[in-house]
């Protein structure tokens, strides 16, 4: 448990350098992207109070805000044959979901928690937020989105 946020902590905390880090969108896209943190913060913003559930382990409720995931994929131009999306963390962790589930309304990449920058323990600078999915898919320290 993180005493400063009241949220549960999973994974090994990563330090991501904002000066050099880019979110890469690769794979079956018309135009691969490398977006800076500031470019992501300029995209349409989504804010929601959500329950993050890791089944039989914990549940955490918090308010997250960030950039629309479907907008980022739209910018890259997902190709018609794409079926899945894999999220890749700075620590090497990967989680894959169907494109259909990823494109659901309300999915976003969080850069804020409770109106503040996302804490490092919880994925700074970017964390995947998928309201209809369990916590396993809420990848922290996101560095790449691979469209497959």
C-alpha positions in Angstrom: 0.0 0.0 0.0 1.3 3.4 -1.0 0.7 5.6 2.1 0.8 8.9 0.1 -2.1 7.9 -2.2 -3.9 5.0 -0.4 -3.5 2.9 -3.6 -2.0 -0.6 -3.8 1.4 -0.8 -5.5 2.4 -3.6 -8.0 5.5 -3.9 -10.1 8.9 -2.5 -9.8 8.9 1.3 -9.9 10.4 2.7 -13.1 12.0 6.1 -13.6 11.1 7.6 -17.0 13.0 10.6 -18.3 10.5 13.1 -19.8 13.2 14.8 -21.8 13.9 11.7 -23.9 10.9 9.4 -23.5 8.4 9.1 -26.3 5.2 7.1 -26.5 5.7 4.9 -29.6 2.7 3.7 -31.6 3.9 1.0 -33.9 2.8 -2.1 -35.9 -0.3 -2.1 -38.2 -0.7 1.6 -38.5 -0.5 4.0 -41.4 1.9 6.3 -39.6 3.9 5.2 -36.6 4.0 7.8 -33.9 6.4 9.0 -31.3 4.6 11.4 -29.0 6.1 13.5 -26.3 4.4 13.9 -22.9 3.4 17.4 -23.8 1.9 16.3 -27.1 -0.2 13.7 -25.3 -1.4 16.3 -22.8 -2.6 18.4 -25.7 -5.0 15.7 -26.9 -8.7 15.5 -25.9 -8.8 14.9 -22.1 -10.9 12.3 -20.4 -11.5 12.4 -16.6 -13.3 9.7 -14.6 -13.6 8.3 -11.1 -13.1 4.6 -11.5 -12.7 1.4 -9.5 -9.4 -0.4 -10.3 -9.9 -4.1 -9.5 -7.3 -6.8 -9.2 -9.6 -9.8 -8.6 -9.3 -11.5 -5.2 -6.5 -9.1 -4.3 -7.6 -5.5 -4.0 -9.9 -2.7 -5.3 -8.9 1.0 -5.4 -11.1 3.9 -6.3 -9.5 7.1 -7.7 -10.1 9.9 -10.2 -7.8 9.6 -13.2 -7.4 11.9 -16.2 -5.6 11.7 -19.5 -5.6 11.4 -23.3 -8.2 9.4 -25.2 -6.8 6.1 -26.3 -9.0 6.0 -29.4 -7.8 9.5 -30.4 -4.2 8.3 -30.3 -4.9 5.3 -32.4 -6.9 7.4 -34.8 -3.8 9.7 -35.2 -1.7 6.6 -36.1 -4.3 5.3 -38.5 -5.0 1.7 -37.5 -5.0 -0.6 -40.5 -8.1 -2.7 -41.3 -6.3 -6.0 -40.6 -5.4 -5.1 -37.1 -6.9 -7.3 -34.4 -5.1 -6.7 -31.2 -3.2 -4.0 -29.2 -0.3 -4.7 -27.0 0.7 -2.2 -24.3 4.4 -2.3 -23.3 5.8 -0.9 -20.1 9.2 0.6 -19.4 9.8 -2.5 -17.2 9.1 -4.9 -20.1 5.7 -6.0 -18.9 3.2 -6.4 -21.7 -0.6 -6.9 -21.9 -2.6 -7.6 -25.0 -6.3 -7.0 -25.7 -8.5 -7.1 -28.7 -8.7 -3.9 -30.7 -12.4 -3.9 -30.2 -12.0 -3.8 -26.4 -9.2 -1.1 -26.6 -11.4 1.2 -28.7 -14.3 1.2 -26.2 -15.4 4.8 -25.2 -13.8 6.0 -22.0 -10.5 4.2 -22.4 -7.5 6.6 -22.0 -3.9 7.0 -21.0 -3.7 8.6 -17.6 -1.2 11.4 -16.8 -3.1 12.6 -13.8 -4.3 11.1 -10.5 -6.7 13.1 -8.3 -5.9 16.3 -10.2 -2.1 16.0 -9.8 0.6 14.5 -12.0 0.4 10.7 -12.0 2.6 9.5 -9.1 5.7 7.5 -10.1 4.6 4.5 -8.0 1.5 4.4 -10.1 2.9 4.7 -13.6 4.3 8.2 -14.3 4.3 9.5 -16.9 1.5 7.3 -18.5 -0.7 4.6 -17.3 -3.3 2.7 -19.4 -6.8 3.2 -17.9 -9.5 0.7 -19.2 -12.6 1.1 -17.0 -14.2 -2.3 -18.2 -11.0 -4.3 -17.7 -9.2 -5.7 -14.6 -6.0 -4.1 -13.3 -3.7 -6.5 -15.1 -4.4 -4.5 -18.3 -3.9 -1.0 -16.7 -0.2 -1.0 -17.8 2.0 1.4 -15.9 5.0 3.3 -17.2 3.7 2.9 -20.7 6.3 3.4 -23.5 4.8 1.7 -26.5 1.5 0.7 -28.1 1.9 -2.1 -30.6 -1.0 -2.6 -33.0 -1.1 -6.2 -34.2 
